[in-house]
């Protein structure tokens, strides 16, 4: 590990390579902790994305449920993790051992995978997806806190980009595995579920046995020294300078960010390609995410995280409009996948890096979890709402409406985030 929060304790020192200047020439070195966490995320994403890639077809085709039903399930998939994100991040901060919290989350998701082998109806699928996403909510902020304290501050977004790159190797491999399973075994959904469980077990084993238990607070016995009860959570932890604006902006954008599954269903309905090709849409998006994750992280470290984050949502807007276009064919589909992958590369790790820089030592995982919770909750609402909108207005019209709303929100967010940066927050505290 190259840096700990104890190096950044007290009044946070002005970080090098922040929003207003280029990195100071410090060579980039990748911590082994980040590499191993990337491997854990990689195999876990093989597990989760192999299921996610078939879930839209499994629900609407194999089980014969409506788009409204899928909208609620996809909403759960997007937002159930919000139930525990802040609590898990806070617990990681209080304990100083985020690995232990993350391990509990990965373990819960692994157990939930077993349920897919037996479920066959709406309520069973909804319950299993809820359990899996709660596990994701428990693990994500503690894992990102480990990344943040293991990374060089000059290359924070780039380090998150490397992790997301490894993560998306798995995110691309999972749907590819699902594709080959369905190609060889028509309606072989149960086989996909077995493969998913196997990779989940591998991820938990690697995290538990290989990733070191790095302390993330730099403050041993902080709870005892401050004389606070273990569960004395305070919402004031979230009222950090600049973080509130980021939470508002992320929430507004989340309300107009529909699930990937809906975009892929729109493309499939328009072009009527064979069902077994459906998982390759997830592969395409994740390959682009994989290719752009590190370059977008480097760009965010150089020109600023907020411009890159907002620019990613402009790419999402272009995705909506292209998907709604009556012009079909391979080129249009590939264009959608490229834009969607660029959106994730410009927003996923960048938001976590931005939240971590706007959060003081001792509250790192809580700050990251706050941003992730807002995104998860609002995207859950967006998915459920879009399912109803599709049912009422049709696929293309619903996508155009979503695009128009996103365009308005992007303009509003530009004004909300104006003047917000880690540099300004640090200078205000100095």
N, C-alpha and C positions, 0 to 999 in steps of 0.2 A: 504494500500500500504506500502511495507516495505522499499523501496528505491526510490529515485527520482534522476533525472539527476543533480540536484543541489548538491547532495552528491558526484557526480563524475565530477564536474565542473573544469574549469581551465585545467592544465596539468593533464591528466587522471592518477589517482593513480594506482599503480600496483594491478591488480585484484587478489583476492584470488581464488584458485582453477582453475588457468588458465592452459594453455597447458603443462607447465613444471612440475607441481606438483599436488598431490592429493588435494582435497578440505580440508580446514583447520579444519574440524570438526564442522563447523557451522550447527546446525540442520536445516533440510529442512522445510520451512513453505510456504504454498501455499496461495498467495494473493486471496481474494475474487474477485478482478477484473479479474484475470485470469480464475477463475471458471466461472464467468458469461460470459466472452468472449468465453470460451469453449462451453457453452450452446448455445450461439448465433450461433457459427460455426456449432455446432452439428445439430440444426434444419435447418440451411441454407444448410448444406450438404445433409440432407434428401431431400431437395428440388432440389438441383442441380444434385446430383448423381442418383436420380431416373430417371431423364431425360437422363443423360449421359449413363446410363446402357442400355437404349433402342435406343439411337441415331444411333449407327452403323446399327442395324437391321432396324430401321425406315427409314433411308436414303437409304440403299442398297436393302432392302427387300420390305417394304411397299410402298416406293415412287419409287423404281426401278432405282435409280441412280447408277452410276459406282463407283468403288473404287477411281478413280481420284477425282470425286465430293466429296466423303466422305473425301478424303485426304485434300482437301481444307477446308471443313467445320471443320474437326478435327484440322487443322492448325489454323483456326480462334479460335477454342475452346482453343487451347494451347497458342496462342500468341496475340490475340486482346487486352488483358489486358495491353500489353506492351505500348500501345499508351499513357496511362495516369499514369502508375505506378510512374515514377520519379516525375511528376508534382504533383500527389496526396501526395507522401511522402514529397516533399518539402513544399507543402501547409500546411501539418500537422505540420512540423517543424516551419514554419513561424507563424502560428496562435497559436501554443502551445496547441491546442485543437484537437488532432487526432480523438477523438470520433465523432466530427461533420463531419469530412471528411469521416470517415468510414461509418457513418449513410447514407450519400449521396450515397455511393457505394452500400450498401445493398439495399437501396430504388430503385436504378436504376435496379438492378438485379430482384427485385420483379416485377417491372413494365414490364420488358422484358418477364417474365413468362406468362403474359397475351397473348402475341403474339403467343405462341405455340398453343393456342386454335383455332387459325384461319389460321395458315400458312399451306401450302401444296406443296410447290415447293422449288427448290434449292435456289433461291434468297431470298425468304422470310425466310427460315430457316437460311441462312447465316446472314441476317440482325439481326434476333433475337438473334442468338448466339453471334454476335458481341456486341450487347447492353448488354447482360448478362455478357460477359467477360470484357467489359469496366467497368461495375459495380464492378466486382471482382478486377480489377486493381486499382480502386479508393480505395477500402476498405482494401486491404491486408496489405500494408506497415504501414498505421496508426494503424491498429489493432495490428500488430507485435511490433510496437513501444510502444504501451500501455503495451503489455506483458513484453517487455524488461525493462521498467522503474518500473514495478510492481514486478519484480522478484528479488530474492537475487542474487547478482553477482556470488556468489560461486556455485549456482545451476541454472545458466542461461539456459543451454541446457536442463536440466531436466524440468524446468518450461515450456519451449517450447514443450517438450515431453508430458507433462500433457495436455497442450492445444490441441496438435495434437491427443492425445488419445481420448479426448472428441469429437474433430472434426470428428474422424474416426468412432466413434459410429454412428454418422449420416451418414457418408459415406458408412458404411455397411448396415445400416437400409434402406437407400434410394433404392438401388438395390433390397433389399429383398422385399420391398413394391411393387416395379415394377414387380417382379417375381410373387407375389401372384395376382396382378391385371391381368397380362397376363394369369395366370393359370385359373382364374375364368372367365375372359372376353377375348376370343381370339381377337387379334388385338385391344385390349383396350388401345391404345396409348393415346387417348384423356382423358381417365380417369386418367392416370398417370400424364398428364399435369395439371389437376385440383388439384390433390393431391400435386403436386410440388408447385403450386401457394399458396395453403393454408399454407404450411410449411414456405414459404418465408415470408408471412405476419407475422407469429409468430416470426420469427427471427428478423425482423425489430422492432416489438413491444417490445421484450425483450431488445434489444440494446437501443432503444430510452427511455424506461421507467425505466429500472433497472440499467444498467451499468453506473457508475459515470463518470462525465466529468473530467477526470484526466488530469492535465496539464503535458505535456511531455518534456518541454524544461527547466524548472526551471529558466527561464529568463523572467519575466513579462515585457511587453512593449519593447522587444528586438529590434524590428524594429524601434521604435521611438528613442531609445537611440543610435542606430548605424547610424541613419539618412539615412537609405536605403529605396528605393521605395519598395512597397509591392511585386512587381513581378520582382525584380532584381535578377533573378536566375543566378548563375555562375557555369560553368562546373568544375571549380576548386574545388567545393564541393566534386567531385568524385575522386580527386587525392590524397587520403589519403594513407599513407604508408601501404603496404600490400593489400589494398582493390583492387588495379588495377590487381594484380596477380590473386586474387580470381575471379574477373569479367572475366578475360581472360579464366581461367580454367573452370568456369561455362558455359561460352559461347561455348567453344569447346565441352564440354560434352553434352550440349543441342543440338548441331547440329547432334548428333548421338543417341538422345533419342526420339524414336518414340512414338506415342500415345498408351495408353493402349488398345483402341478399336481395333487397328490393330492386336495386339498380340492375343486378344480374337477372332477376326475373323479368324486368322490363326489356332487357336486351334479348332474352330468350323468347319472350312472347312476340317481339317484333320480327325476329329473324327465324324463329321456329327451328332452331338447330336441335339435334338429337340430345336426349337427356344425359347420356353418358359423358357428353362434352362439357356439361355444366360446371364441374369442379375446376376445369382449366381456367375459368374466369377468375377464380380466387388465386390460382397459380400466377396468372399474368399480373394481377395487381401486386402480389407480394414480391415477384421478381423485380418489378419496377421500384417498389419500396426498398428492396435489398440494394439495388444499384444506386439509389439516390440518398440513402440514409446518412452515410458518412459525408458526402459532398454537401448536403443540406446542413448537417451539423457544423461543418467547417465554415460554410457561408454565414450561419447564424452567429458564430463566434466572431466573425469579421465585420459584418455589416449591421448586426443587431438581431436579436431573437424575435422581437415584435414584428419587424417588417417581413421576416420569413414566415412567421406564424400566420399573419394576415394573408400573405401571398399564397400560402397553401390553401386557404379557403376560397381564393379566387380560382384556383385550379379545380376545386370541388364544384364551384358554380359552373365552370365550363363543362365538367362531367355531366351535370344534370341536363344542361341544354343540349349536349351532344346525344345523350341517351334519349331525350324526348324528340330528337330530330326524326322526321319520317324517312330519312336516307339511311338505309340499313347496310349490311355487308360487313366484311371482315375489317376494312379500314376504320369504319366508325366504331366498331367494337374494340379494336386495339387502341384507338384514340381514347376511349373511355377508360380503359384499364391503365394506360400511361398516366392520364390526368389524375385518376384516383390514387394510384401509387405515389405520385408526386405529392398529393395532398397529405397522405399519411407521413411521408418522409419529412415534410416541412412542418408538421404539427405535433406528432406524437412525442418524440424525445425532446423537441424544442420546448414544448410547454413544461415538461418536467424540469428541464434545465432552468427555464425562466423562473418557475416557482421556487426552485431551490435557491436561486440567487436573491430572491426577494424575501426569503425567510431567514431569521437569525439562527445561530447555533442553539442546539437543544430543542428546536421545534422543526427540524428539517423534514422528517417523515410526515409530520402533521401538515405542514405547508404543502408538500407535494400531494398528499392524500386529499387535501381540500380542493385543489384544482381538479384532480381526477374524479372526485365525488360529484362536483358540479357538472362535469362533462358527462359522466355516466347517467346521472339523473335526467338531465335534459335530453340526452339522446334516447333514453327510454321513452320519454314523452313523445319525441319526434317519430320514433318507429311505430308506436301504437297509433298516433294520429295519422301517419301516412298510410297505414293499412286501411283505416276508415276512409280516407280521402281517395285512395285507389278504388275502393268498392263503390264510392259515390260518383266519382268523376271519370274514372278510367285511368289507365296507366300513364299515357302521355300527358294528359291534362294535369294529373297530379304532380308529375315531374316538373312541368312548366311552372306551376304554382310554387312548388318548393324552391325552384331556382329564383323566382322573383323575390320571394321572402329572403332567401340567402343574400341576394344582391343588396337589398335594403339594410340587412343586418351588418354586412361587411362595411358599408359606408358608416354606419353608426359606430361600429367598433373602432374604426380609424380615429374618430374624434374622442372616444372614451379613453383609448390608450395613448393619446398624444401627450408627450412629456413624461411618460412612465418608462423608467429603465432602471436597472440595478445601479447605474452610476448616480442617478439623481437621488435614489434612496440612500445610498452610502453617504453622499455628500450632505444630505439632510441630517444624518445621524452624527456626522463628524463634529 
